[in-house]
Amino acid sequence: MKNTYKTSEVAKIIGIHPNTVRLYEEWGLIPVPERKQNGYRVFTDFHIAQFKLARTALKVEVLQNGLRKKAVDIIKTSATGNLAKAESLANEYLQQIIVERQHAEEAIMITRRLLSGENEESEEFSLTRKEAADYLEISMDTLRNWELNGLLVVKRKQNGYRIYVDEDIRRLKIIRSLRCANYSLSAILRMLGELEITPDICIKKVIDSPYETDDIIMVYDKLLTSLRYAEENAQSLLSQLAKMKNF
């Protein structure tokens, strides 16, 4: 005989409020439970496993490049009973996380190389904002946004026009590499500030460690840590899905 549970029992087992149990059903994160003649919901062991799967997936706070949506898609697909498809989505999710982590690590390596001047062509730059944006293959709005957020203070000619020189371009290349890997503007600003004080700092540690005094600490400010945790989390999802096939 299969185990069955009331809403209050599910809430106690999972450690959530009974209203949250109903919300999960409303959002399609669990299968629609059967109901008794009196209207009370009847949950099964599969529901319990599905709740645990959802809770595991929703722990991850990495938001870039649709990772959050992919986690929700895994939950909803599993809730329909299509575990094979959910497992396939989970594997895709894991692979994307691995790629994102590699990009984050690579951005730090590129930053180190740019800071050391390794493989850097000896060019003398004197570019306008548009020329700098075109050279770096970014939009002028992006360049303006970086400046407004304090990542770069640009010199001006006597006529008031901005001019981007060699040092500016190298700094912009560092910012571009780190932004492509989804490091936040505040994390990059923190790293650039520390570099000005201590040129030989551990970039990886500084960029992944927000100050305790920061008013707002975004998830991206601990991107490497978040991605490592997300990778472990994805492995856990795959393990849970494999067990759910036995129900």
N, C-alpha and C positions, 0 to 999 in steps of 0.2 A: 504494500500500500504506500502510495506517494505521500510525502509530507506536505501539509498545507499550512498556510499562515494567514493571520489577520493583518490588517494594516498596522495596528499598534505593535504587533509582534515583529513585523518586518522593520519598523522604525527602531525598535529596541536592538535588534540584531545588527543592523547597519550603523546605528548611532546617529540617526537623523530624526527630525520632527515628523510626525504623521502627515502634516501638510506637504512636506517635501516628497513623501512617497507619492502623493497624488500629483504633484507637479512633474515628477519624473514620467509618470504615465501620460500626462497632458503634453509633455514635450516630445514624446515618442522615444524616450530613452530606455523604456522597458516594454515588454509585450503587454497588451491590454489584458488584464486578469479577468477570469470568469467571475460571475457574481451569483450569490445565493438568491433564493426567492425574496429574501428580505432586503436585497440590494447590496449586502456587504461583499466587498471584494475578497477573492480567494487567490492567494499567491502560492507559488510552488518553489521548489529548490532551484529551478532554472531562474526564476525571478530574483532569488537571493543572489545567485551567481552573477546575474546581469546587473544588479545594483552595485555589486562589488567591482565589476568591470567598469561601470560608468564612473564610480568614485575614483578608481585608479586613474582612468584617462583624464578626468577633469582636474586632477592634482597638478598637471603640467601647466605652466604659465608662459611657455614660449609661444609668442604670438606671430612671429614673422612668417611671410610666404605661405600663409594658409594652413600652418601646422595645427592651429587650434580647431579649424573647421574639419581637418582630416580626422582629428581625434573624435570629434562629435559624429562624423560619418561612420566611423568604426562602431561606435556605441549603437547608433540607430540601425545599422545594418544587422548587427548581432541581435538586436531586439526583434527583428522580423523573423529570426530563426535561421537566416542564411549565414551560418558560421563560416563556411568555406570562403564566401566573399569577404566577410569581416576579417578573416585571417589574411587574405590577400591584401586588403587595404592596410592592415597593421604592418605587413612586411614592407609595403610601399612607404608607409609613414616612418618606419625605422630607417629605411634607406635614405629618405630625405633628411632626417635628423643627422645621420652620419655625414652626409654631404655638407649640410649647414655647419656642422662642427669643423669639418675640414676647411671650409671657406674661412671660418673665424680664425682658425690656427694659421692659415695661409696669409691672411691679412696682417697678422702680427709679424710674420716672417718678412713680408714685403715692407712693412714699416721699418723693421730693423735695417733692411738693406738700403732703403731710401735715406734713413738717418745717417748711415755710414758713408753714403755716396757711392756705394758699390754699383758698378755697371751703369752709372749715371753719365749721360753725355754732357760734355762741358759746353753748355749753351748759355748765352747771355740773353736774358729775357727782359723785355720792356713792352708789356702787353696791356691793351685796354681790357675792360671786363668782358666784352664780347669775344675778343681774341683769346683771352684766357679760358673762357667757357668752351669755345670751339676746340682749343688745343687739348683740353682735358676731357672733351666729349661729354660735357654735362650741360645742363640748361643754365641760363643766366639767373633764373629764379632760384635754382639750387645754390649757386654761388652766392647770391644775395642773402639767402637764408643762413648759410654758414657764417657769413660776416655778421649778420644781425645777432646770431647766437654767440658771438665772441670767439669763434674759432680762428679768425684771421683779422688782423688790423692792417688795412691796405693804405699804402702811402698815396699821396696826391701830388699832382703837378701844381705849378703856380696858378694854372687856370682852373683848378679844382677837380680835374678829371683824375679818376683812380688809375694807378699804374701798378702792374704786377711784375715783380722782378724775380730773379732766380730763386731766392729764398722763399718767396711766396708760392711759386709753382711747386717746389719740393714739398712744402707744407700741405698744399692742396692735394698733391698726389697721395700723401699719407692719409688725409681726411677721406678722400675718395675711396681708397682701398678699404678702410675700416667701415665706412658707410655701406659699401657694397656687401660687406659681411654682416650688416645689420647691427653694428655697435651704435649705441645711442649718441646723440650730440653731446650730452652731458658726460658720458664716459670718455669720449674723445677729447673734450675740453679738459677734463681732469688729467688725462694722460699728457696732453701737450703742456699743461701747466707744470706738472711734475718734471717733465723733461727739461724745461727751462731752468729748474732748480738743480736737478740731478741728472745729467745727460746719460749716465750709465744705469738708470733704474731698470727694474724688471718690468717690461711693458705688459706682459701677460698678467702679472699680479695687480698692477695699478689699474689697468683698464677693467678688470673684473672685480674690483673691490671698491664699492661706493664709500664715500666718507659718512661717518655716523652723523655729521652735522648737515648732510644734504636734506633739504626740505621734502623733496619728492624723490624716491628711489624707484626707478623704473626697472622692470624685469630685465630689459636689455643691458642694464648696468652690471649685471652678472651673467652675461650671455654665455660664456664658456661653461660656467657652473650649471646654468639652466639647461644647456644642451646635453651636458653629460648626464644630468638627472633625467632628462627627457628620453635619452637613449636607454637607460635602465628601465624607465617606465614602460617604454614600448616593448621591451623584452618581457616584462611582467604581463602586459596585455596579451602577448602571443601565448604565454604559458597558461593564462586563465582561459583563453579561447580554446586551447587544446583540451583542457579539462572539461569545458562545457559541452564538448561533443559527446560526452558520455551520458548526458541527461536524456 
